Amino acid sequence: MAVPDLTDVVAVHAGSQTACAVRSDGRVWCWGYNYNGQLGTGNTDDYATEIVRVEGLADVTAVVLGENRVCAV
């Protein structure tokens, strides 16, 4: 299933409740549960029906999701 408004994806990683994608411009976009702030949005709001850009990250080549965290390279 395609994620609306998400194009030019070069890497993606999905956990059980959260997913993130890296676009060709090196920006990271995530969606899903955010109960521990793991999406890096500065809040704990869930984003189950929309994608959000993770601010402060640039030139990312990969993301890896753990149970309550997201790491970027």
C-alpha positions as CSV (number, residue, x, y, z in Angstrom):
1,M,0.0,0.0,0.0
2,A,1.4,3.4,-1.0
3,V,1.8,6.1,1.6
4,P,0.0,9.3,0.4
5,D,2.3,12.2,-0.5
6,L,5.5,10.3,0.0
7,T,7.7,10.1,-3.1
8,D,11.3,9.7,-3.9
9,V,11.9,7.2,-1.1
10,V,15.3,5.6,-1.0
11,A,15.1,3.7,2.4
12,V,12.3,2.7,4.7
13,H,12.1,0.9,8.0
14,A,9.0,-0.2,9.8
15,G,8.6,-1.4,13.4
16,S,5.5,-2.9,14.9
17,Q,3.8,0.5,15.4
18,T,5.9,3.1,13.7
19,A,7.5,3.6,10.3
20,C,10.0,6.0,8.8
21,A,11.2,6.7,5.3
22,V,14.2,8.5,3.9
23,R,13.7,10.5,0.8
24,S,16.3,11.2,-1.9
25,D,16.9,14.7,-0.4
26,G,18.1,13.1,2.9
27,R,15.0,14.2,4.9
28,V,13.2,11.7,7.1
29,W,9.4,11.3,7.3
30,C,7.7,9.1,9.9
31,W,4.2,8.0,10.9
32,G,2.5,5.8,13.5
33,Y,2.6,5.8,17.3
34,N,4.7,8.4,19.1
35,Y,3.9,7.7,22.8
36,N,7.6,8.1,23.8
37,G,8.4,10.9,21.3
38,Q,10.2,8.4,19.1
39,L,9.2,10.3,15.9
40,G,11.3,13.3,16.9
41,T,8.4,15.7,16.5
42,G,8.9,17.4,19.9
43,N,5.6,16.0,21.2
44,T,4.0,12.6,21.9
45,D,1.1,13.0,19.5
46,D,0.4,9.9,17.3
47,Y,0.5,10.3,13.6
48,A,-1.5,7.2,12.4
49,T,-3.1,8.9,9.4
50,E,-0.4,11.4,8.3
51,I,3.3,11.6,7.8
52,V,5.5,14.1,9.6
53,R,8.9,15.4,8.7
54,V,11.5,14.8,11.4
55,E,13.0,18.3,11.9
56,G,16.7,18.7,12.5
57,L,17.8,15.8,10.4
58,A,19.6,16.2,7.0
59,D,21.6,14.0,4.7
60,V,20.2,10.9,6.2
61,T,20.9,7.6,4.3
62,A,19.1,5.1,6.6
63,V,16.8,4.7,9.6
64,V,16.4,1.9,12.0
65,L,13.5,1.6,14.4
66,G,13.6,0.0,17.9
67,E,10.7,-0.6,20.2
68,N,10.6,3.0,21.5
69,R,13.2,4.8,19.4
70,V,14.3,5.7,15.9
71,C,17.9,6.1,14.9
72,A,19.2,7.7,11.7
73,V,22.6,7.4,9.9
